Amino acid sequence: MSIPLGHWHDWLPFLIKMLAAYILTAIIGWNREREEHTLGIRTFPIVGMASCGYLLLVTGAQDAAAPSRVMQGLITGIGFIGGGAILKEGATIKGTATAASIWNAGVIGAAVAMDRYDIAIILAILNLVALRVLLPLKYWLDRAKQQ
């Protein structure tokens, strides 16, 4: 169903969803950018917004299985993007938290598209907790391994 651009009040709900996905994932991207990781402030909101957009495109489709197929593609495709953030240097592997976070950004966008703001907000908060609150514990564990 195509909505003419002249009827802004008809497409405003889509804009609100896209902005919600964008904001929730931009916060996570901002955190990754501050930590100087390969994916950050630009990638995370684009993934969240795109995931939301893909699911909005098939919302109300005649084919009831369409959203399921789109979700399957998103899970695989975003995993591929996250894989690009993982770097191996000798025996050390870096970027797994960023890769997992980019995958989570896709779920956040999908949750917003499906009107599951509760899930999207919880995922965003828990992602930030894992990245920020658990970081000192990770440093402590890494130091303990070296001793």
C-alpha positions, 0 to 999 in steps of 0.5 A: 500500500503506497501512501502519497507524500501529500498526506503526511499524517498517514506516514507520520506513524512510520516516521515516528517508528523509524526515529525511535529505532534510530534513537535507541540504536544511536545511543549504543553506537555512540557508546561504541564510537567513544570506545573507538570501535570499528562500528559506531555512531553511523552504523548502529542507527542505520542498521536499526532504522533499516531493520525497522524499515524492512519489517514495515514494508511487509507489514500487512502483506497478503503473504502471512509468512513474509515478515518471517522471511524478512526476519530470517534475512535480517538475522543472517544479513546483520550477522554478516555486518557484525562479522566485519567488526571481529578482528583476529590479531594472533591469539587475540580476538577483538570486536565480538561485543561490537558484533553482538551489539550490531546484531542487537541493533537489528532486533531493536529496529525489528521490535519497534516495527512490530510495536514492541517498544517494551522489548526495544527499550529493554534490549537497548538498556541491557546492551548499554549495561553489558557494554558500560557496567560490565566493562570494569569487570572485563578489565579485571578478569583480563588482568587476572588472566595475565597474572 
